[in-house]
């Protein structure tokens, strides 16, 4: 991995690139360089050399600064008769020979087997691109015709850029140096259709072959290590590397505890003993964690509890690998997504769409964090489970071969078992790194010791900027409001509300009851609101949603969208596709949350919510205007209805919530029933009152 910095059409470009190179030194300690594109445009690079020592930026016909690992570079060099020194040199010649600024650059990029982010300049145009999943990072800022790019967000912020955005991996950015204009070309993402028709034996055989190839192509000539928890993912990688005759070290990091040791320590030691692996263990004491937290949270630029817990464990293990002189470290990240290893996969009636959804968001959730942590420790991260050939194949494995009863990742576990891995290890239940290491437990203790009500509140003391600026897809109801509240509690900025007012009471996407009060709710929260009308025609209403999100992005500079979907894949999948196309990150904090748990959460957190529409047997006019409380929840349970109304049984309106500065009071209302079990509460007048 390397570091990229570029400033275009800025009179201070050369000065800023020179200032940025030391900030990117952690990404490449083997050299640095600068290329002048024109008097107001400069490109810089820091080098982490693994194959030959080829300083960048490189110029032939065009000029390239790349952060790449192209595994088929030798094959491509032979195919096109290029004389190259390494993968970056291949990439430059590959781009030089093609019309990459034409309408189909994605076609050319699909020939590259590997991970990359790069800036390529030819003539008066600049092209920026990343690998499809987003393993390699790239950020940009475009203001008043000037473009700035860097491998890390913090670098651009240190140079004084405020509107810094992460380039969506599916977007290819093209910038015209003379016209100072920006446009994007979008690549299609992966698909889970059509599913494979092979038998289970053939599926296992092909999957194993692809797994082995994914590991083999990533083996470096330098010393390397493996992040190791003793679970099936890391143990399978260790066994595969061992079978390939490799010499490597396994690294495990845990909290130093009295009494029962962390599960990852127990299982890592068991697996290492079974396979005769070299294992190094980093134990950290509770009192030493705050110093590391300051380092890690600043590094990943995020105070999200899960990201910090995983990141801290990862950082500690990488420190050991750095001490040992490793240049590369392997990780099992991605296995859960392609083989269905999470609870949300178990709870989903459609396993492969759920896998695809996770892969769509993995660049925001995991990849940037892991990239900056490894780079800080002078390590390049290798992720065999995110090999694109493997991912493409695994997405099409029928769900029945991924989850059976309560067993997740069935096909991978069976492959591991056939490879000679101990059954107890092959079928060890999933334990997230922050729990298996007891780091999450330590964060809870530190938060309590320092007088904070939550881990999130404690972690925010180490990183004050908001994690991501969010637009809230807001319906006036309980789910969108509670989703927004959860994200705010996790240090995400609620920048605006976005409401689609549907003229169709039976819209597949948008709630209609209660939306007449969204302006009052926005006023109570002190958050601006953008309202878009829609006819509510199925599928056609998605164009109205896309228009609303585009307006919100332009007006409020939002970076992501939070929505209140719980189980509706119809809604969630369509929102995700639109957001990805608009380069907006996607957050669904209620997704697959147990409905009873969600309803009690509302009551216990002090939400005042009333029913505004009913459409189910067992619900009648008397339910309209009723407040959701514990008694109602128990009644809904007895009626055997979806407790959160996910099947359209009822709609709701939030009158008060922790987000509200004032509460809503309904003054005049009407109840209109169009059947014994179907009706709507019409609110004619409501006001805000002091709490």
C-alpha positions in Angstrom: 0.0 0.0 0.0 1.1 3.5 -0.7 -0.1 7.1 -0.2 -1.5 9.4 -2.9 -1.9 13.2 -2.7 -3.0 15.5 -5.6 -4.0 19.1 -5.8 -5.4 20.4 -9.1 -6.1 24.0 -10.2 -4.9 25.6 -7.0 -2.1 28.2 -7.0 -0.8 26.6 -3.7 -0.8 23.1 -5.2 2.9 22.5 -5.0 3.1 23.8 -1.5 0.2 21.7 -0.3 1.5 18.5 -1.9 4.9 19.1 -0.2 3.1 19.6 3.2 1.0 16.5 2.7 3.8 14.0 1.9 5.1 13.9 5.5 1.4 13.3 6.6 1.3 10.3 4.3 4.7 8.9 5.3 3.1 6.2 7.4 1.6 4.8 4.1 5.0 4.5 2.4 8.4 4.7 4.0 10.3 3.5 0.9 10.3 6.8 -0.9 8.3 9.8 -2.0 7.9 11.9 -5.1 6.2 14.8 -6.8 5.1 15.3 -10.4 4.2 18.7 -11.9 1.1 18.5 -14.1 0.9 22.2 -14.7 1.8 25.3 -12.7 -1.3 24.9 -10.5 -1.6 21.1 -10.4 0.8 18.7 -8.7 0.6 15.0 -7.9 2.5 13.3 -5.0 3.1 9.8 -3.8 4.7 7.9 -0.8 5.9 4.4 -1.6 5.5 1.1 0.2 7.5 -1.2 -2.0 6.9 -4.9 -2.2 7.9 -5.8 -5.8 10.9 -3.9 -7.0 11.6 -0.3 -6.1 9.8 1.9 -8.7 9.3 5.5 -7.4 6.1 7.2 -8.1 4.5 9.3 -9.6 5.4 7.5 -12.9 5.2 9.2 -16.3 5.2 7.6 -19.7 2.4 8.9 -21.9 0.3 9.8 -18.9 1.2 10.3 -15.3 0.2 7.8 -12.5 0.1 7.7 -8.7 -1.2 4.4 -7.6 -1.9 2.5 -4.4 -2.3 -1.0 -5.9 -1.7 -4.7 -5.7 -2.5 -6.1 -9.2 -2.1 -9.8 -8.9 -2.2 -10.6 -12.6 0.3 -7.9 -13.6 2.7 -10.4 -15.2 -0.1 -12.1 -17.2 -1.3 -8.7 -18.5 2.2 -7.7 -19.4 2.6 -10.8 -21.4 -0.8 -10.4 -23.0 -0.1 -6.9 -24.2 3.6 -7.2 -24.7 4.5 -4.6 -22.1 8.0 -4.5 -20.5 7.2 -3.6 -16.9 9.0 -3.6 -13.5 6.0 -4.1 -11.2 2.2 -3.8 -11.0 2.2 0.0 -10.8 4.3 0.2 -14.0 1.9 -2.3 -15.6 -1.1 -0.2 -14.6 0.4 2.9 -16.2 1.1 1.3 -19.5 -2.3 -0.4 -19.4 -4.0 2.9 -19.0 -1.8 4.6 -21.5 -2.9 2.2 -24.2 -6.7 2.7 -23.6 -9.3 5.4 -24.0 -10.0 5.4 -20.2 -11.7 8.7 -20.5 -14.3 7.3 -22.8 -17.7 6.0 -21.9 -16.6 2.5 -20.8 -13.5 2.7 -18.5 -15.1 0.0 -16.3 -14.6 -2.5 -19.1 -10.9 -1.9 -19.0 -10.6 -1.9 -15.3 -12.4 -5.3 -15.1 -9.3 -6.9 -16.5 -7.4 -6.0 -13.4 -7.3 -8.8 -10.8 -6.4 -7.1 -7.5 -7.1 -4.0 -5.4 -6.2 -0.5 -6.2 -6.9 3.2 -6.0 -5.2 5.6 -8.4 -5.0 9.0 -10.0 -4.1 9.0 -13.7 -3.5 12.2 -15.8 -3.4 12.2 -19.5 -3.7 15.4 -21.5 -6.1 17.7 -19.8 -8.1 15.0 -17.9 -7.7 13.3 -14.5 -9.3 9.9 -13.7 -9.7 8.6 -10.2 -10.8 5.0 -9.5 -10.8 2.3 -6.8 -11.4 -1.4 -6.8 -15.0 -2.4 -6.8 -15.2 -3.3 -3.1 -13.1 -0.4 -1.9 -10.2 -2.2 -0.3 -7.9 0.7 -1.2 -9.1 4.2 0.0 -9.4 7.5 -1.9 -10.9 10.8 -0.7 -11.5 14.0 -2.6 -12.7 17.6 -2.2 -14.1 19.6 -5.1 -14.7 23.3 -4.4 -15.0 26.2 -6.8 -13.5 24.2 -9.7 -10.4 23.0 -7.7 -9.9 19.3 -6.9 -7.9 17.8 -4.1 -7.4 14.1 -3.5 -5.7 11.9 -0.9 -5.5 8.4 0.4 -6.7 9.6 3.9 -9.4 12.0 4.8 -7.4 13.6 7.6 -4.7 14.7 5.2 -7.1 16.9 3.2 -8.6 18.2 6.4 -5.1 19.1 7.7 -4.6 21.1 4.5 -7.7 23.1 5.2 -10.3 21.3 3.0 -13.7 21.0 4.7 -16.0 19.3 2.2 -14.0 16.0 2.0 -15.8 13.0 0.6 -14.9 9.3 0.1 -15.0 8.2 -3.5 -17.6 5.5 -3.8 -15.8 2.4 -5.1 -18.5 2.0 -7.8 -17.9 5.5 -9.1 -15.1 6.5 -11.5 -14.3 10.2 -11.2 -13.2 12.2 -14.3 -12.0 15.8 -13.8 -11.3 18.2 -16.7 -8.3 20.3 -15.9 -9.1 23.2 -18.3 -12.8 23.3 -17.8 -12.5 22.5 -14.1 -15.6 20.3 -14.3 -16.3 17.0 -12.5 -18.3 14.0 -13.7 -18.8 10.4 -12.7 -19.2 7.1 -14.5 -20.8 4.3 -12.5 -19.9 0.7 -12.6 -22.4 -2.1 -12.0 -21.9 -3.9 -8.7 -21.9 -7.7 -8.1 -25.0 -9.9 -8.3 -26.2 -13.1 -6.6 -28.2 -14.2 -9.6 -28.4 -16.7 -11.2 -27.6 -19.0 -8.3 -25.4 -22.0 -9.1 -27.1 -25.2 -10.0 -24.2 -27.4 -9.0 -24.4 -30.1 -6.4 -23.0 -29.4 -2.9 -19.9 -31.5 -3.6 -19.0 -29.6 -6.7 -19.7 -26.3 -5.0 -17.3 -27.2 -2.2 -14.6 -28.3 -4.6 -14.8 -25.1 -6.7 -15.0 -22.9 -3.6 -12.0 -24.6 -2.1 -10.0 -24.1 -5.3 -10.9 -20.4 -5.4 -10.0 -19.9 -1.8 -6.6 -21.6 -2.3 -6.0 -19.4 -5.4 -7.0 -16.3 -3.5 -4.5 -17.0 -0.7 -1.7 -18.1 -3.0 -1.8 -15.0 -5.3 -1.5 -12.8 -2.1 1.6 -14.4 -0.7 4.5 -11.9 -0.7 8.2 -12.4 -1.0 8.7 -10.6 2.3 8.0 -11.6 5.9 4.3 -11.7 6.7 1.8 -12.5 9.4 -1.8 -13.5 10.0 -4.4 -11.9 12.3 -5.5 -14.9 14.3 -8.5 -15.6 16.6 -8.8 -19.3 16.5 -12.0 -19.1 14.6 -12.8 -20.9 11.3 -11.7 -18.0 9.1 -8.3 -17.3 10.4 -7.6 -21.0 11.1 -8.5 -22.0 7.5 -6.2 -19.3 6.2 -3.4 -20.6 8.5 -3.9 -24.1 7.3 -4.0 -23.0 3.6 -0.8 -21.0 4.1 0.8 -23.9 5.9 -0.2 -26.4 3.1 1.4 -23.9 0.6 4.7 -24.3 2.5 4.7 -20.8 3.9 6.6 -19.5 6.9 4.5 -17.0 8.8 3.5 -15.8 12.3 0.0 -15.7 13.8 -0.9 -12.6 15.9 -3.6 -12.4 18.6 -4.5 -9.4 20.8 -6.6 -9.6 24.0 -7.3 -7.8 27.2 -5.1 -8.9 30.1 -7.7 -10.2 32.5 -7.9 -11.9 35.9 -9.9 -15.1 36.0 -11.5 -16.5 32.8 -9.2 -15.5 29.9 -10.8 -14.1 26.7 -12.2 -16.6 24.3 -10.0 -15.6 21.4 -6.9 -16.3 23.5 -8.2 -19.8 24.5 -9.1 -20.7 20.9 -6.1 -19.2 19.3 -3.8 -21.2 21.6 -5.8 -24.4 20.9 -5.7 -23.9 17.1 -2.0 -23.0 17.1 -1.2 -26.1 19.1 -3.3 -28.3 16.8 -1.6 -27.0 13.7 1.8 -26.3 15.2 1.6 -22.6 14.3 3.9 -19.8 15.5 1.7 -17.6 17.7 2.5 -14.3 19.3 0.0 -12.8 21.8 -0.4 -9.2 22.8 -2.1 -8.6 26.2 -3.1 -5.1 27.2 -4.0 -3.9 30.7 -7.2 -1.9 31.3 -5.2 1.2 32.4 -3.2 1.2 29.2 -6.2 1.4 26.9 -6.9 5.1 27.0 -3.6 5.9 25.4 -4.3 3.4 22.6 -7.8 4.7 22.2 -6.5 8.2 21.5 -4.2 6.8 18.9 -6.7 4.5 17.2 -9.7 6.8 17.2 -7.7 9.6 15.7 -6.3 7.3 13.2 -9.6 5.9 12.0 -11.3 9.3 12.3 -14.4 7.6 13.9 -15.7 7.0 17.4 -18.3 4.3 16.4 -18.2 1.8 19.2 -17.9 -1.3 17.0 -15.3 0.2 14.7 -13.2 1.3 17.7 -13.5 -2.1 19.5 -12.5 -4.1 16.4 -9.9 -1.5 15.4 -8.2 -1.5 18.8 -7.9 -5.3 18.7 -6.5 -5.1 15.2 -4.1 -2.3 16.0 -2.6 -4.2 18.9 -2.0 -7.3 16.8 -0.4 -5.2 14.0 2.0 -3.6 16.5 3.4 -7.1 17.2 3.7 -7.8 13.5 5.5 -4.5 13.0 7.9 -5.3 15.8 8.7 -8.6 14.0 9.5 -6.8 10.7 6.5 -8.0 8.8 5.6 -6.1 5.6 2.3 -7.8 4.9 -0.5 -9.1 7.2 -3.4 -11.4 6.2 -6.9 -11.0 7.6 -10.1 -13.1 7.4 -12.3 -10.0 6.8 -15.0 -10.7 4.3 -15.8 -14.3 5.1 -18.9 -13.4 7.1 -20.3 -11.5 4.1 -19.7 -14.0 1.3 -20.6 -17.1 3.3 -23.3 -15.6 5.6 -21.9 -15.5 9.1 -23.9 -12.9 10.9 -27.1 -12.9 12.8 -28.7 -10.8 10.2 -28.0 -13.5 7.7 -29.7 -16.1 9.9 -32.7 -13.8 10.4 -33.1 -13.0 6.7 -35.5 -15.0 4.4 -33.2 -14.0 1.5 -29.6 -14.9 2.4 -27.7 -13.9 -0.7 -29.3 -10.4 -1.1 -28.3 -9.9 2.6 -24.7 -10.9 1.7 -24.7 -8.5 -1.2 -26.0 -5.7 1.0 -23.2 -6.2 3.4 -20.6 -6.1 0.7 -22.0 -2.9 -0.7 -21.3 -1.2 2.7 -18.1 -2.9 3.7 -15.9 -0.1 2.4 -17.4 2.3 4.9 -17.9 -0.1 7.8 -14.6 -2.0 7.8 -12.1 -1.4 5.0 -11.0 2.2 5.6 -10.5 1.5 9.3 -8.4 -1.6 8.6 -6.4 0.1 5.9 -5.2 3.1 8.0 -4.4 0.8 11.0 -2.2 -1.5 8.9 -0.5 1.4 7.1 0.2 3.1 10.5 2.2 -0.1 11.3 4.0 -0.2 8.0 2.0 -3.2 6.9 0.0 -4.0 3.8 -3.3 -5.7 4.4 -4.2 -8.9 2.3 -7.8 -10.0 2.3 -8.2 -13.4 0.5 -12.0 -13.7 1.3 -12.5 -10.4 -0.7 -10.9 -11.8 -3.8 -13.3 -10.7 -6.6 -13.4 -14.1 -8.3 -14.2 -15.8 -5.1 -16.8 -13.2 -4.1 -18.5 -13.5 -7.5 -18.7 -17.3 -7.1 -19.7 -17.3 -3.4 -22.5 -14.8 -3.9 -24.3 -17.3 -6.1 -24.0 -20.3 -3.8 -27.6 -21.1 -2.7 -28.4 -19.9 0.8 -29.3 -23.5 1.9 -25.6 -24.3 1.6 -24.5 -21.3 3.7 -27.0 -21.5 6.6 -28.6 -24.7 7.9 -30.6 -24.6 11.1 -28.5 -22.4 13.4 -25.2 -23.1 11.7 -23.7 -20.3 9.7 -21.0 -20.4 7.0 -21.8 -24.1 6.5 -19.9 -24.6 3.2 -16.7 -22.9 4.6 -16.9 -25.0 7.8 -17.3 -28.2 5.8 -14.3 -27.3 3.6 -12.3 -26.6 6.8 -13.3 -29.9 8.3 -12.4 -31.8 5.1 -9.0 -30.0 5.2 -8.2 -31.6 8.6 -9.1 -28.7 10.9 -10.4 -29.9 14.3 -14.3 -30.0 14.3 -14.5 -27.9 17.4 -12.5 -25.1 15.7 -14.2 -25.6 12.3 -17.6 -25.2 13.9 -16.8 -22.7 16.6 -19.6 -20.1 16.9 -18.9 -16.6 15.5 -17.5 -14.3 18.1 -16.8 -10.7 17.0 -13.2 -9.5 17.7 -14.2 -6.9 20.2 -16.0 -9.5 22.3 -13.6 -12.5 21.8 -10.7 -10.2 23.0 -12.8 -8.7 25.8 -11.9 -5.2 24.5 -15.6 -4.3 24.4 -15.9 -5.3 28.0 -13.0 -3.0 28.8 -14.6 -0.1 27.0 -17.7 -0.6 29.2 -15.6 -0.5 32.3 -13.7 2.6 31.3 -16.9 4.4 30.4 -18.4 3.6 33.8 -15.2 4.5 35.7 -15.1 7.9 33.9 -18.7 8.7 34.7 -20.2 8.2 31.2 -23.6 6.7 30.6 -22.5 4.8 27.5 -19.4 3.6 25.6 -20.3 5.9 22.8 -20.3 9.0 25.0 -16.9 8.0 26.4 -15.3 7.4 23.0 -16.6 10.8 21.7 -14.2 12.5 24.2 -11.3 11.2 22.0 -12.8 12.4 18.7 -15.1 15.4 18.7 -16.0 15.8 14.9 -19.1 13.8 13.9 -18.5 10.5 12.2 -20.6 11.1 9.1 -23.1 13.9 8.2 -26.4 12.1 7.7 -29.7 12.9 6.1 -32.6 11.1 7.8 -35.2 9.5 5.6 -38.0 10.6 7.9 -41.7 9.5 7.9 -42.8 11.1 11.2 -43.1 7.6 12.7 -41.3 5.6 15.4 -38.8 3.7 13.3 -37.3 6.6 11.4 -37.2 8.7 14.5 -35.6 6.0 16.7 -33.0 5.2 13.9 -32.0 8.9 13.8 -31.7 8.9 17.6 -29.5 5.8 17.7 -27.1 7.4 15.1 -27.0 10.7 16.9 -26.1 8.8 20.1 -23.2 7.2 18.2 -21.8 10.7 17.2 -23.3 10.9 13.7 -24.5 14.4 12.7 -28.2 14.6 11.8 -27.9 17.3 9.1 -31.4 17.3 7.6 -34.6 15.4 7.5 -36.0 14.1 4.1 -39.7 13.4 3.8 -41.6 11.9 0.9 -45.2 12.9 1.1 -47.2 10.4 -0.8 -50.6 11.0 -2.4 -51.1 7.3 -2.4 -52.2 5.9 1.0 -51.0 2.5 -0.1 -47.5 3.4 -1.2 -45.0 0.5 -1.1 -42.2 2.8 0.1 -43.6 5.7 2.1 -45.8 6.3 5.1 -48.7 8.7 4.6 -50.4 8.9 8.0 -48.9 11.6 10.2 -46.7 13.2 7.6 -48.7 16.4 7.9 -46.7 17.1 11.1 -43.2 16.6 9.9 -42.5 20.3 9.8 -43.4 20.6 13.5 -41.2 17.6 14.3 -38.3 19.1 12.4 -38.8 22.4 14.3 -38.8 20.6 17.6 -35.5 18.8 16.7 -33.9 22.0 15.3 -33.1 20.1 12.1 -33.9 21.5 8.6 -36.3 19.4 6.5 -36.6 18.8 2.8 -40.0 17.7 1.6 -40.6 16.0 -1.7 -44.1 15.1 -3.0 -44.7 11.8 -4.8 -47.7 10.2 -6.4 -46.7 7.0 -4.7 -46.9 4.8 -7.8 -45.0 1.6 -7.3 -41.4 1.8 -8.6 -42.1 5.2 -10.2 -41.9 6.7 -6.7 -38.2 5.7 -6.5 -37.4 8.5 -9.0 -39.0 10.9 -6.6 -36.9 9.5 -3.7 -33.7 9.8 -5.8 -34.5 13.4 -6.6 -35.1 14.2 -3.0 -31.8 12.6 -1.9 -29.9 14.4 -4.6 -31.4 17.7 -3.5 -30.4 17.0 0.1 -26.9 16.0 -0.9 -26.4 19.2 -2.9 -28.0 21.5 -0.3 -26.8 20.1 2.9 -23.6 18.3 1.9 -24.7 15.1 3.5 -22.5 12.0 3.3 -25.0 9.3 4.1 -28.6 8.3 4.7 -30.1 6.7 7.8 -33.4 4.9 7.4 -35.7 3.0 9.8 -36.1 -0.3 7.9 -36.4 -3.3 10.2 -37.4 -6.2 8.0 -38.6 -4.8 4.7 -36.1 -5.9 2.1 -38.2 -4.2 -0.6 -37.6 -0.8 1.0 -34.1 -1.4 2.2 -32.7 -2.7 -1.1 -34.2 0.1 -3.2 -32.9 2.7 -0.8 -29.4 1.2 -0.9 -29.3 1.1 -4.7 -30.3 4.7 -5.0 -27.9 5.8 -2.2 -25.0 3.9 -3.8 -25.6 5.5 -7.1 -25.6 9.0 -5.4 -22.4 8.1 -3.5 -24.2 8.3 -0.2 -23.3 5.9 2.6 -26.2 3.8 4.0 -27.1 3.2 7.6 -30.0 0.9 8.8 -29.4 0.7 12.6 -32.7 -1.1 13.2 -32.2 -3.8 10.6 -33.4 -7.2 11.9 -33.6 -5.9 15.4 -36.2 -8.0 17.3 -39.5 -6.2 17.0 -40.5 -6.7 20.7 -37.1 -5.4 21.7 -37.5 -2.3 19.5 -41.0 -1.6 20.9 -39.8 -1.8 24.5 -36.8 0.4 23.6 -39.1 3.2 22.5 -41.0 3.0 25.8 -38.0 2.8 28.0 -36.2 5.7 26.1 -39.0 8.0 26.7 -40.6 8.1 23.2 -44.3 9.2 23.1 -45.8 7.5 20.0 -49.4 7.2 18.9 -51.1 5.0 16.3 -52.2 7.0 13.2 -53.4 4.2 10.9 -54.6 0.6 11.2 -54.9 -2.1 8.6 -55.2 -5.5 10.2 -57.7 -7.9 11.8 -57.8 -7.3 15.5 -57.2 -3.5 15.2 -60.2 -1.2 15.0 -61.1 2.5 15.5 -60.3 2.4 19.2 -56.6 1.9 18.3 -56.3 5.2 16.5 -54.6 7.8 18.7 -53.6 5.2 21.3 -50.2 5.7 22.8 -47.7 2.8 22.5 -46.9 1.5 26.0 -46.1 -1.8 27.6 -49.8 -2.7 27.8 -50.2 -2.2 24.1 -47.2 -4.2 23.3 -48.6 -7.1 25.3 -52.0 -6.8 23.5 -50.2 -6.9 20.1 -48.4 -10.0 21.2 -51.7 -11.7 22.1 -53.1 -10.8 18.7 -50.1 -12.4 17.0 -49.4 -9.4 14.9 -46.0 -7.9 13.8 -45.2 -6.0 16.9 -43.6 -3.1 15.1 -46.2 -3.0 12.3 -43.7 -4.1 9.7 -46.4 -5.9 7.8 -48.3 -2.6 7.4 -50.6 -3.4 10.3 -50.3 0.1 11.7 -48.5 3.4 11.3 -47.3 5.7 14.0 -46.5 9.3 14.9 -43.9 10.5 17.3 -45.1 13.3 19.6 -42.0 13.3 21.9 -38.6 11.8 21.9 -35.1 12.4 23.3 -34.3 14.2 20.1 -37.1 16.7 20.6 -36.6 20.1 22.3 -40.4 20.5 22.5 -43.2 18.0 22.5 -46.2 17.9 20.0 -49.7 18.2 21.3 -52.6 17.3 19.1 -55.5 19.8 19.4 -58.0 18.6 16.8 -58.3 15.3 15.0 -60.7 13.0 13.1 -60.9 9.3 12.7 -61.8 8.0 9.3 -62.5 4.3 8.9 -62.9 2.6 5.5 -63.6 -0.7 7.0 -64.0 -2.3 10.5 -60.2 -2.9 10.7 -58.8 -0.2 8.4 -58.7 3.5 9.1 -56.6 6.6 9.6 -56.2 9.4 12.2 -56.4 12.8 10.5 -54.7 15.5 12.5 -56.2 18.9 11.8 -54.3 20.9 14.4 -51.2 20.4 16.5 -48.8 22.7 18.4 -45.5 22.5 20.1 -45.4 22.7 23.9 -42.5 23.1 26.3 -41.5 19.8 28.0 
